[in-house]
């Protein structure tokens, strides 16, 4: 992809994925990779930041004798995702207008 990704866009994508269902880091990485080029080493700091900002909670589930850390969206995370969705709608509509050659008002 030719566009650089900002941390807010990555945060928004992570929150949108976790909003659908609680998930663990590797699976989340695979889902994010379907829409943008990101490595696990990039994603885990995002998860820690979202957890620190109380947008995500973590819990462990035993899987094949090991604990797997799951991420769950919080009420604060839902509110942040709503804000991101509103900002994205405004931003993407302006970019689409610009790319189509129309004047932005």
Secondary structure as UniProt FT lines:
FT   HELIX           7..20
FT   STRAND          23..24
FT   HELIX           25..33
FT   TURN            34..35
FT   HELIX           40..52
FT   TURN            53..54
FT   STRAND          56..63
FT   TURN            64..65
FT   STRAND          66..73
FT   HELIX           75..100
//
